């Protein structure tokens, strides 16, 4: 009796696993999807849009950090630790803006190289 239950359990699992294969064998291949193909210029346009959005948001954040650091520096009131932290915040904002702009230049160059419009 125990072997029969085990055999039935294994048989049900095999049937459950093979069911999608059997169903797809009856349906046959599906027709190709219609529409227009994606071109390299469309991919380049999307890369440029995403890169420009990320660059704008990142530069805005860097400017906010610079302003925040400037306000903190002005309100430090002679406290060296607060002034040092404010200077660090300002420099981090400047470095962040520089890195973001450098990444933007790299992305724009790569997009132009991918679409082969860089040298023409």
C-alpha positions in Angstrom: 0.0 0.0 0.0 2.9 2.3 0.8 4.5 1.8 -2.6 1.3 2.4 -4.4 0.9 5.8 -2.7 4.5 6.7 -3.5 4.0 5.6 -7.1 0.8 7.6 -7.4 2.5 10.7 -5.9 5.4 10.4 -8.3 3.1 9.9 -11.2 1.0 12.9 -10.4 4.1 15.1 -10.1 5.5 13.9 -13.4 2.1 14.6 -15.1 2.0 18.1 -13.5 5.5 18.8 -14.7 4.9 17.5 -18.2 1.5 19.1 -18.7 2.8 22.4 -20.1 4.9 20.5 -22.6 2.0 18.5 -23.8 -0.3 21.5 -24.0 2.3 23.4 -26.0 2.7 20.4 -28.3 -1.0 20.6 -29.2 -1.1 24.4 -29.8 1.8 24.7 -32.2 4.1 27.7 -32.9 2.8 31.2 -32.4 3.0 33.7 -35.3 5.6 36.4 -35.0 4.8 39.6 -33.2 3.9 42.5 -35.5 5.2 46.0 -35.3 8.2 48.0 -36.3 11.7 46.9 -35.3 13.7 49.0 -32.8 16.5 51.0 -34.4 19.8 52.1 -33.0 18.7 55.8 -33.2 15.7 55.0 -31.0 18.0 53.2 -28.5 20.4 56.2 -28.6 17.4 58.6 -28.0 16.3 56.6 -24.9 19.8 56.5 -23.6 20.2 60.3 -24.0 16.8 60.9 -22.3 17.6 58.7 -19.3 21.1 60.1 -19.0 19.9 63.7 -19.2 17.3 63.1 -16.6 19.8 61.5 -14.2 22.3 64.2 -14.8 19.8 67.0 -14.1 18.6 65.3 -10.9 22.1 64.7 -9.7 23.3 68.2 -10.4 20.3 69.6 -8.6 21.2 67.4 -5.6 24.8 68.5 -5.8 23.7 72.2 -5.8 21.5 71.5 -2.8 24.5 70.0 -0.9 26.6 73.0 -1.8 23.9 75.4 -0.6 23.3 73.3 2.6 27.1 73.3 3.3 27.3 77.1 2.7 24.4 77.8 5.1 26.0 75.4 7.7 29.3 77.2 7.2 27.7 80.6 7.8 25.9 79.5 10.9 28.9 77.7 12.4 29.7 80.7 14.5 33.4 80.1 15.0 32.9 76.4 15.9 35.8 74.6 14.1 34.1 71.2 14.0 30.9 72.5 12.5 32.8 74.7 10.0 35.0 71.7 9.0 31.9 69.6 8.5 30.3 72.3 6.4 33.5 72.7 4.2 33.5 68.9 3.7 29.9 69.0 2.7 30.6 71.8 0.2 33.6 69.9 -1.3 31.5 66.7 -1.5 28.9 68.6 -3.5 31.5 70.1 -5.9 33.1 66.7 -6.4 29.7 65.0 -6.9 28.7 67.6 -9.5 32.0 67.1 -11.3 31.6 63.3 -11.3 28.1 63.5 -12.6 29.0 65.8 -15.4 32.0 63.6 -16.3 29.7 60.5 -16.4 27.3 62.5 -18.6 30.1 63.3 -21.0 31.1 59.6 -21.1 27.5 58.5 -21.7 26.9 61.0 -24.5 30.2 59.8 -26.1 29.3 56.2 -25.8 25.8 56.8 -27.3 27.4 58.6 -30.2 29.9 55.8 -30.7 27.2 53.1 -30.6 25.1 54.8 -33.3 28.3 55.6 -35.3 27.4 59.3 -35.4 30.5 60.5 -33.4 32.9 60.9 -36.3 30.6 62.0 -39.0 
